[in-house]
Amino acid sequence: MDQLVCGWEDSSVNIEGKGTPFWYRNPIAALRYILGHPPFNDHLLYAPVKQIDSSGERIYAEMWTADWWLKTQASFLVLSERLFLVRFSFCLGELECQREHVREIMSERSCQRDHVRESMSERSCQRDRVREIVSERACQRDCVRGNVSERLCQRDCVREIVSERTCQRDCVREIVSERTCQRERVRENVSERTCQRERVRERVREHVRECVRERVRERVRERQSQIVRESVSESVTEIACQFHCVRAGSVSRVSAPVLTRFV
């Protein structure tokens, strides 16, 4: 309300002989601001609504669900039609006055018919003009009625367009909510796929580590077995040499380290 164009106005009212000041704003400007406020667009109603529950009984909740609103709009339409009829009757009254005036002139001129034939011809022309005016007013009345019916049809078309736009807006909101849900699902799937990928990577790493360990162990075993075979072959060769020497009589006994390594 502080954004209203109109400012505060002061005045005073006489209460028990004393002037009491008060401040106010232009109510029409305030109503225009409230009705034109964008956040209120989806919460304003301009037509009565009849609400019925599942059992077929009438529901009275807000002001626009009662019969007063409908009666007020109907009385407003009847009042506008009555104003139109009053204006039309006023125009007819003027025409009747003009017609009576013409009749009086015709009656006065009838007494002087022999002397004022030229004036009678002029009065007959005036009468024809009055008839033309009456026919023109009748055409105008028909045009006004046609304009009123056209305005009513336009109002119905505007209401249908407003209802259609409201349905389209609801459909767009539903589509946006569905797209948002789909986006959230895609994000969840992506995060889940990322977690699965990390798990697979960890498993692959563990498997690679196990394979490397097995290969290292196998190589160590092979190296140990190779070392053992080499040592055994050296020991056997040395023992064979000593035995040949014993047979030849150069050595009387086999050395203890050689036998120990062989064993």
Secondary structure, DSSP 8 states (H G I E B T S, - for coil): -TT-SS--EEEEEEETTEEEEEEE--HHHHHHHHHT-GGGGGG---S---EE-TTS-EE--SGGGSHHHHHHHHHHHHHHHHHHHHHHHHHHHHHHHHHHHHHHHHHHHHHTTTT-HHHHHHHHHHHHHHHHHHHHHHHHHHHHHHHHHHHHHHHHHHHHHHHHHHHHHHHHHHHHHHHHHHHHHHHHHHHHHHHHHHHHHHHHHHHHHHHHHHHHHHHHHHHHHHHHHHHHHHHHHHHHHHHHHHHHTS-SS--HHHHHHH-
